[in-house]
Amino acid sequence: MSTSSRTTKASVNFQFCKTSDPKQQVEHYDIWAKHYDKTTSLLGYRAPHLAVDFLSEHFCGHPEETQVLDVACGTGWVAKLMTELGFRSFVGVDGSKGMLEFAAKTGLYQDLKLALLGTQPLPAQTGVFDVVIIIGALDPGFVPVSVIRELCNAAKPGGLVCMARGKHTGKPAAEYEEDLHREFQLMEEEGLWNLVGTKHFDRYMENPHVECDGDGEDHQEKQFISGTVYLYRKSSLNFS
């Protein structure tokens, strides 16, 4: 299979997984799990690397003693990257059983939990984790904005919450981003957390919506979507 054909297949996977039917979405991820890492790499999906690098720039603790909650952990990509930096303790959460099976094969997680966020609560104890990280799932049709408070609740007072998302086109994505930023600000005003920093990336990943012709050539020049990594610190005075 040519590179262009494989890239087209990766784009189809990205587009198909954005369904309003949670059951159908999970079934797709269960099937996609076997080839997920390879197909996302074909699209230049850099989010895990960008988020982990930004987190490490602001992390001041001892990685080997740090409890990490990896939300929407997929096949374990984030844990693999964080392990290279000395992190050793991970709990993973994902809505796809197939993804969790591959995450388990990494041998990096002390516990893996199956939960479809938005329809089920985040299966994590309150105030336990030094780092809570979620990458790529903060989009319409995936994890709802309401889950952000659950991420904060899972963090220890003083713990870090790291979130990364791409800036996709379309009205639903724009509305989601607006709601997300409103929730971030509201949680700051309520004293739940404080912003450590954000970092914008022009090349977050290749645009999965660029169509190809029959010869596998783009109808337009290869495009990228931008993305942002957000990092918050839970208030040390908040024990909820």
N, C-alpha and C positions, 0 to 999 in steps of 0.2 A: 504494500500500500504506500502511495506517495505521501510526502510530508503534507502537501496541501489537502489530500483526502483525509489524513488523520486529523488535521487541524479542523476540517469541516465537521468531522464526527464529534470532536470535542465540543465545538460550538453547539451542535445539536443537543448534546447532553446538557449543557448549561441552560439552553432555552427550554428544554422539555421539563427540567426539574422545577421550573417556576409554574406550578399548577396550583389552582385554588383548592384542590382536593388533597388533604393531608395523607390519606391512605395511598393514593396514587403516587404522591411524591415520595413517600417512604419506600414503596415498591420499586420505584425507579432507582433510588439510591442503593437499595439492596442489590440490584442487578449491576449497577455502575461501580460498586465498591472494588471489584476485582481490578478494574482498569483506571480507577479514579486518579491515582497519583500520576500515572503516565499521561492521561488525557489533559489534566489540568496543567501539567508542565508544558504541553504543546501549545497552550494558549498563553504561555508566559505568566502564569498565575504566581505572583510574587508576594501575595499578602502574608503568608506565614513568616517568610523571611523578614519582610518590612516591619511587621508587628513585633516579632521577637527581638529584632535589632533595636527598635525604639524602646521597648521595655527594658532591655539590658542597659541602655544608656542612662536610665533613671533608677535602676535597682541598686540599692545600697546594702542589702542584707547578705546572708550566707546562703548561696543557692542550695547547698546540700542539706540545709535544715528547713527549706521552704516548702510549704504545702501549696500545690498548684491545682486549681480546678479548671480543667480544659473543657469548655462548653462548646457543643457542636464539634466534637473532637475529630469526627470522621475516622480516617484510617490511622491517625496518630502522628501526623506530619509535624504538628507543633511540638509535641513531646520529644520527638526525635531531635528537633533543632535546639530545644531548651536543654536537653541532656548534654549536648555538645558544650554548653555553657556551665555545666556542673549541677544542674537541677536534677533531683533524684526521686521526688515524691509527687505522683500525679493521680488525680481522680478524673476520669473522663465521662462525659455525658453526651449522648447522641440519640436522635430519633430513629436511626436505622440500625437494625440488628446486624445487617451485612457489614456495615461500616465498623461496628463494634467488634465483630469477629476478626477483622484485619487489625484493628487497634490492639486487640488482645495478643496477636501474634508478635507484636513488637516487644512484649515482655516489660514494658516501661510503666504500665499502670498498676497501682495497688488495688484499684477498684474501677469498674466500668458500669455505668448505669444507663438503662434504656428509658428515654422519656421524650415525648413529643411536646416540646415547649410551646406554651400558648394554650394547649388543651390539657396539659398536665403540668403540675408545679415542678420547679427545678428541684431535683432530688439531692439536695445538699444541706448540710447542717448550717445553721446561722452562726456567723462570726468565727469561722474555722480556718479559712484559707488566707494565706499571705498574698497570693496572686490569683486573680480570676481572669481568664482570658477567653475571648470569643472572636472568631475570625470568619468573615465571609457570610455569616448567617443573618446579619441585620439588614434584611430587605423584605419588601412586601411579599407575602406568600411563604415566608420562612419563619423567622422568630419575630413575634410582635414586640412593639416598643415597650409594652407593659412588663416584659421580662427583665428590663434593665434594672428595676428595683430589686428583683430577686438576685441578680448578680451582685449588687451592692450588699445585700443582706448576707450573702454567703461569705463575703470578705471579712477578715478581722478588722477591728478598729486600727487604722493606720495602714491597712492592706491596699494593694493596687488592683484596679480594674482596668484591663486593657481591651480595647475593642477596635476592630478594623473592618471597614466596609468600602466597597466600590461605589462610585457615583454613576449609577445606571441612568439611562434616559427614560423618558416617559412620565406621565402624570402620576401614576401610583408611586414610583420611586421618589419623585419630587415631594409628594405629600408625606411619604414615610420619613424622608430626611428632615422635613420641617417639624414633624411630630417628635422625632428623635431629639433634635436640638432643643425643642421646647422642654422635653422631659429632662435633659441634661441640666438646663438652666434652673428648672423648678427644684430639682434635687439639690442643687447648690444652694438655692435660696432657703431650702428647708434645713440646711446644715448637715445633709447626709454625706456629702463628699466635697472635695475641692479638685479643681482642674490642675493636673501636673503639667500637661502639655498636649498639643496636637501636632501632627506632621502630615502635610499634604504631599502626595506623589502623583506626578503627571502620568507615569506609566505603571499603573497598578496591575493591569492585565490587558491582554489583547481584547478588543471588542468582540464578544461572541455573536454579535448581531450583524457583522459585516458579511454579506452574501458573496458566494463564489459562483462563477459561471461553470459551464460543463467541463471546462479544461482545468478547473480548480483555481482559476485566477480571480482575484478580488475585482469586483466591479469598481472599487475605488481603492485608493492607497490604503495599506494596512493601518488601522487606527487602534488607538488604545483608549481605555477609559481610565480616568483618574481615581484616586482613592485617598482615604484619610485614616490615620491611626489616632485614636483618642486614648488618653491615659488619665485616670482619676485616682485620687487617694481617699479612702473612706475616712470619715471624721473619727478622730481618736476619742471624741466625746460621745459617739453614737454606738450603743451596744445592742440595738434591736436586730 
